[in-house]
Amino acid sequence: MRTLFALLSRWPLWALHALGALCGWLAFGLSSRYRRHFLANLRQAGYSFWQLPGAVGEAGKLIAELPRLWMGTPPPLQWDGAELIDEAHAQGRGIVFLTPHLGCFEVAAQGYAQRCGPARSITVLYRPARKPWLRELVDHARNRPGLASAPTTLAGVRQMIKALKSGEAVG
């Protein structure tokens, strides 16, 4: 799987999006369980039935971006309020980043690690994958210079508190 992700990480974003939209529709069409959950989430979020086609394609695109996010070069990122990060560092205070799960979470943590370097690392909380092949892929992808991951356990929470107390960032 790592080889496949490494190969896909080199694809242009438009190609990954095309593949993702197709896979999103295949999953929606072939899996009654996925379709049932998707429709329930759509209703709970207040979307209308007419917004379904866009949502199915976008969900597929989100998943198809993961190889590039996890194994490709970090995407360009513009910080709005970067001076606040610098100010917190100058005061020796830790920083807590609260972000949506997939997508923004990945980009924000990688962007911070790239901007601030290993000297001011970020520790992110995540739930380890249940499947061994996926766990290895995620662990490899998320642990980068300046970016550490902490499992959603008491030990992981302790790791994050320790990082905050030492003036580092957590997510």
N, C-alpha and C positions, 0 to 999 in steps of 0.2 A: 504494500500500500504506500510505503514511503517513496518508492520509485515512481509510482503513478502520480503522487502529489508533487514530487520534484519536477516531473515532466510537465504537468499542468501548470505549475507555478511560473513557467516560462511563456505561457500563452498570453496573447494580448487580452485585455479586460473585455473587449467586445466579444471575443470568441468564447471566453468563459461565461459571459452573460447569455449568449445564444445557447450554449450547451446547458446551462442552468435552467433557462426557461423551458427547454425541451424536457429536461429531467423532472422539473416541477410538475409539468403536465402529465408525464408518464407515471409519476408517483401518485398523483391525484386520481388518475384514471384506473390504475391497476391495483391500488390498495384501498379497500373499503374502509379499513380502520383509519388510515391517514386521512381519507376524504371526510369521514365522520368527524374526526377531531378538528380538521381544518374548518369545516362548516360551522361547528360549534364555536370555535374561536372567532370566526368571522362575525357571527351573530353577537357574541359577547362583547366584541370590540365596537359594535354599533355600525358595522359596514353593511351596505345594501347588497343584494344578490348581484346587482349590475357591476359591482366593484370586484367580484370574484375573479374574473379572468386576469386582471392586473395583479391581484394578490397572489394567485397561484404561480404566475411567472416570476414575480419578484421574490417569492420564497425560494424558488429554485436558484435564482441568481445569487441570493445570499449564500447559499450552501456552495455554489460553484466558485465563489470568491475565496473560499477558505484556503485552497492550495497556494494561491498567490499571497494571501495574508500570512500564512504560517511558514511558507518556505521561500517566498520570493523576496525581492528587495522591499524594504518598508515603503509604503506609499508616501507621496509628499503630503506634508501636514502644515497647516497654518494655525498658530495658536492665537486665540483671542483672549487677551489677559495674561500673556506670558510673564508680564512684570509681577504679577501676583505670585507666580511660582518662584521667581527669583527672590522676591521679598521674603517669602516663607523660608527659603533656603538660607538667606542672609541672617535671619533671626534664629536659625537652627530648629525651626518647627517642622513637624511632619505634615504631610499633605494626604488628604483622603480624596480619591477620585471616585465618583459614583457615575457609572455609565450603563447604558443598555448592554445586554449580554453579548450576543454575536455582533460582529461588525465594528461598532464604535469602540467597544471594549478592547478588541484586538488592536485597532489602530491607535487608540489613545495610549495604551500601555507601551506599544512599540515606539510610538513617536516620543513619548517621555524618555524611554531608555536611550533612544538615539540622540535626543536633545541634551540630556543631562549626563549621559555616560555612566559607566560602572561605578564611578565615585559616589553618585547619588541614585542608587537603584530604586526600583519600584517592585513591590511584592504584591501579586494579585491572587485573590482567592478564587478557586475553581473546584468543581466537583470532578474527581477523577473518573474517566470513562470506565464503564463496566466491562467492556470487551477488551481483552488483552492487546489485540492488534491495534485498536484505536487508542488505548492508553499509551502505548509506546509512541505512536505518531504524535499525539497531543503533547506529551511530555517533551519530546524532541523539539516540536515546533514552538512551544511557548517559553521554554527556558533559553534565553538569549543573554548576551552580555548586558548587564544593567537591568535585567528582567528576571525575577524569580517567581515561582508559583508556589502557593500554599494550598494544601487540600482543605476541603470543608470539614475539618475535624477540630477538636480542641487544640491539637498540636499546631494546626494551621492558623488558628486564631491567635495562639501565643506567638507564633512567628510574625504575624502582622503587627501585634502590639509591640513586640520588640523592635520591629522596623520603625514604627511610628515614634517610639520613645527615643530612637537614635537619630531622629530628624529625617528619615527617609519617607518615601511616598508609598501608599498602599491603594489598591483598587479592588 
